[in-house]
Amino acid sequence: MRILIFVVYYLPSPISSAKLIHDLGSEFRQMGHEVVITAPDENILSERQITCEEGITVLRIKTGKIKTASRSVRAFNEVRLSQTMWKKGSQFFKENPFDLIVYYSPTIFFGSLVGRLKKLFDCPSYLILRDIFPQWAVDAGILRSGGIVHTFFKWKERQNYDAANIIGVQSPANLRYFSELGMDKKYNLEVLYNWTTLAEYNTPNGKYRDQLGLKNKVVFFYGGNIGLAQDMDNVVRLAEALRNEPTAYFLLVGDGSEVTRLQEKIAAKALTNVYIHPSVDQEEYLAMLSEFDVGLISLDRGLKTQNFPGKMLSYMYLAKPILASINPGNDLKDILEEYQAGMVCINGEDDLLADCARLLMENEDLRCQLGCNGRVLLENMFSVSKAARQILSHFAN
């Protein structure tokens, strides 16, 4: 089969979706399929760029800023994604028919492009749904339910779902969410867990502890988007609670809409045990993570929809224990506790979160045991071969 994949962020971006799609595309290729990954890119000089990367064709299409833009600019450029990518990529699409389209959400704005290409290619599509937007923005107080902007986003959300033959949500809780709304009668839904390759990573010689002055520290590491849904104030509060613990340190690596505000907050509180490091590419991200001690997950307490942050896969891959502060009802709590792969609190339980952090900080054996359990969890539930086979099982010739 010839498989066309759409994603907003692709390598060398450190955003978890870039690694997810790279691993999935590589698995499809190893199974004997021809793969093209298409992504917007604000940094290329030409209107489009076609490269061959590890045997996969990558089509990058120049768009306005998304990742580094303000909320309003990002929204404007994302709304125009389908239009821009068709305008600049239509010649390639017309010359290269495909048998299957796989597209990843976030974003919700690939729907009209996928619908158009399905007609052009006369092929089915599979939506990998990892972000139930705009509902999470309503839950987080960013959007007003029923307003003009919310209504527009709901229309684009439906358009995104309507373009899919199958929708793979990331947890049983997400499946229940659609069922409670009666949407399981309209859409063909299933649980598709996140995934990663299980190939061994060659850890480079450590250098980041020295570079960042973190010798003799227990480093709580967060990698990925620093935005509203992650509620990184939660982590800043934790750092403040542990400011007098000499070995505790919080390293946040990534970009996002909240970075500047959080940096100002950290400075105003004169916190010296937390630092926001600029985003790095995927290889450097894994090299950094390999040196540190605990993987952090934070989700806004108000979120009603559930998700398994992609960053937890890299934590488990490198056998790092997880410290998670999440929204109520999230399936992640049950899974991490069942496998004893981490310690989980509900966002807002600040004292409990600080106690868990202290326990992890003080007990190296506990960190090692939880990390090893996390690796077992990864191998049992989150392998890329399992995800690839599941997707393709719906479209066997």
Secondary structure, DSSP 8 states (H G I E B T S, - for coil): -EEEEE-S--TT--SHHHHHHHHHHHHHHHTT-EEEEEEEESS-SSSEEEEEETTEEEEEEE-S--TTS-HHHHHHHHHTHHHHHHHHHHHHHHHS--SEEEEEES-STTHHHHHHHHHHHT--EEEEE---TTHHHHHTTSS-TTSHHHHHHHHHHHHHHHT-SEEEESSHHHHHHHHHTTGGGTS-EEE----B--S--------HHHHHT-TT-EEEEEES--STTTTTHHHHHHHHHTTT-TTEEEEEE---TTHHHHHHHHHHTT-SSEEEE----HHHHHHHHHHSSEEEEE--TT--S----THHHHHHHTT--EEEEE-TT-HHHHHHHHHT-EEEEETT-HHHHHHHHHHHHH-HHHHHHHHHHHHHHHHHH-BHHHHHHHHHGGG--
